[in-house]
Amino acid sequence: MASEKDKRVVLYFLWVVAAVLAATSLFGCQKKETKTYVVGIINPSAGLADVVKGFKDGMEKRGYHEGKNITYLYDGPLGGTAETDAKINEMLAGNVDLIYSLTTPASKKLKAALDGKKVPGIFGPVFDPVESGIVAALARPGGRLTGVKVRGSTPKALEWLLAIVPGVKRIYVPFHVTDDAACATLTDLRETAAKFNIRIITENVTTAQELEKALAHIPADADALWMTCSELLYSNVEKIVEAAMARKIPTASSTHSPYREGILVSYGENDFYLGNQVSRLADKLLKGAPPETLPVETAEYTLGINLKTARTIGITVPADIIKQADFLVR
């Protein structure tokens, strides 16, 4: 039979073990709670504010609480793509865990900056990351970047326009000739338009001033105006809508949600939803997933119709199409 002394030794030993386990558990919890991530956001366009909101919302839902365990290096939209390089270098000089870039031009700059670095990057929206040289392939990006692409909605967007305005035969397209996304949009539009015997009339623009000039001289025989995927056009959507309204011609787009600003019909990614989608990939990267093997995803597309614009230019949108719209402006 064990002596009282032996019993005391055993109890003391068990007490020590319990204390050590409790302390270890507490230390582990404290360490987990104090882990803070730093994420930089490169947004060159004020028109993409909802994407950033959607991204932060998605991160919050995934347990990243701003001011507690995540810090965003983001002071709002940049003045333009020209400021991107300096901002990326500033982030890399700090203790950043991930950099998120919006738009194709900004993502191309981020790709170059991350070459040889350990910091991963994520993008979205980017029109066609393969054609733009941002990734090697959708299934296996092969570099320090992965994200969400938006190319693919143009054919259906044109079909929606024709369903609302069947008589369209000539579409005017002012597009940013040096923007990869704008050029790719035009390629998709031309291929689809040819199937309907629709003529595409283009006007090259590279600045806001050139865009204003193009909008002031919309061809007299244009039946509609198309807004391509371009940072330049995003930032001047109000001017595009105003010019088309003055001519009382319908407008369409296969990108973002410009129906809110007055574009008659848009079929493409929803900004807020896209930001949420990017956050899911960002979560994987922060948890250690290698960006070079994390597949690029395609954004989900939604149909938006501006009924106020339709009334202003004298167009009646069929009831069956209204029922199919994901978003309406009345």
KOLTORRO-375762 format. One record per residue (C-alpha): residue in one letter; x, y, z. Coordinates in steps of 0.05 Angstrom, whole numbers, plus 5000, padded with zeros to 4 digits. Layout:
N
AXYZ;...
END
This chain:
330
M500050005000;A502750694981;S504851145038;E501851835050;K508452125025;D508051744960;K500951974950;R503052694960;V508652614909;V503852324858;L498752874870;Y504153404865;F506553104800;L499553094771;W498553814793;V504954034757;V502953664694;A496053984694;A499054674705;V503954584648;L498454344601;A493954934620;A499555424610;T501355114543;S494155134520;L493355854542;F499856054507;G497555714444;C490856074444;Q494256744457;K499056624401;K493456464353;E489357064373;T495157554365;K497057324294;T495857934250;Y496057944174;V497758544131;V494458584062;G495859134012;I490559343962;I492259663895;N486059983864;P487160483808;S479860633796;A474460973838;G469360563798;L471659923833;A469860133904;D464659583911;V469759053894;V473959273953;K467859283997;G466058573975;F473158343988;K473358624059;D466358334072;G468657644049;M474957684092;E470757884153;K466357274142;R472556834139;G474957074207;Y479457664187;H477158244229;E480058924211;G483659244269;K484258584305;N487758054263;I488358394196;T490859074172;Y489459344103;L494459794070;Y489260194031;D487860934028;G482660903974;P483260893898;L489761133867;G489961723820;G491161243763;T495460653740;A501661103738;E501861103814;T501760343819;D509260203818;A510860663875;K505160393918;I507159663906;N514459813924;E512060173987;M508059554008;L513759073993;A518359494036;G513859364095;N511558724128;V506158554078;D503357834074;L499257914010;I498058443956;Y491358483920;S491058843853;L484859063815;T484759143739;T489258843685;P494359413681;A495459423757;S496058663759;K501258653704;K505359143745;L504358713808;K506758093771;A513258443751;A514358703822;L513258013855;D518157653810;G523257323855;K519557543919;K516357093972;V510157523979;P504157243941;G499257663901;I492057603881;F488057963827;G480858103807;P477858353765;V482558183708;F479658073640;D484157523611;P490257383655;V493156873605;E492757333544;S495457913586;G501357493608;I499657533682;V499256773690;A501856193648;A495355803650;L488655823687;A489455143719;R496655263741;P498456013742;G505755853751;G507956493786;R506656903848;L499557093827;T492756783821;G485757083823;V479157173786;K478157313712;V472057623681;R472557473606;G466957073576;S460557483584;T460757893520;P456957403473;K451157343521;A451258093536;L450158233462;E444457733460;W441058093518;L441758763482;L438558463419;A432958163460;I431258853486;V432759243422;P432058753363;G433259273309;V440559413327;K445059353266;R450759833280;I454259893347;Y459060463364;V464960253407;P469860773435;F475360353465;H482160443498;V486760183445;T492660053492;D488459683544;D488858923538;A481958823568;A478759323521;C481859003460;A479858303482;T472758543494;L472558833423;T475058163395;D469457783430;L464258303409;R466358283336;E466057523333;T459057513363;A456558103323;A458557763258;K453657203273;F447957713274;N450458133215;I451758713261;R456959233242;I461859463295;I464260183289;T470460323331;E473960953356;N480860913389;V481561313453;T487361343503;T485361933547;A479162233579;Q479662813530;E479762353470;L473761973498;E469862623505;K471562803433;A469262113410;L462762163448;A461362853418;H461662543349;I457761893354;P456261663282;A449461863258;D447761153237;A449660833304;D443960433334;A447360303401;L453660453441;W457959913474;M462060033537;T468259583535;C472159323594;S477059893609;E479260293669;L478760923626;L471460783610;Y469760573682;S472061243706;N467861623654;V461461213652;E457261823668;K459762173606;I458361563564;V451161523590;E450062263580;A452362243507;A448161633491;M442061933526;A442762563484;R442462133421;K437061683452;I440761053434;P441360443479;T447760263515;A450559593535;S456559293570;S459358613587;T463058833648;H461859053720;S455059333739;P454659983699;Y447059933695;R447160303762;E450360903729;G445460903671;I447860383621;L441460043594;V443659323599;S449959003628;Y451658273634;G457958113671;E461058043740;N457858373800;D463058793835;F461158613907;Y460457873892;L467157873855;G470558173916;N467657613959;Q470257103910;V477257393912;S477057373988;R476156623987;L482556543947;A486157053991;D484356634052;K487656024020;L493956424004;L494556704074;K493955994100;G499855774058;A497055543991;P502255653936;P499556163885;E503055803828;T498555193835;L492055533858;P487555553796;V484856213770;E477256253776;T472056563730;A467257073759;E459756933761;Y455657363713;T449357733729;L444258123686;G442858853704;I437759293669;N436460033680;L428960143668;K429760883682;T434460943623;A429760523580;R423961013594;T428361613580;I430361373511;G423461093494;I424860343499;T420159833529;V423659253560;P419658603551;A416658343616;D419757653608;I426657963605;I425358393666;K423657753704;Q430357453685;A434458053709;D438557973772;F438658723785;L433959283764;V434160033768;R427060293766;
END
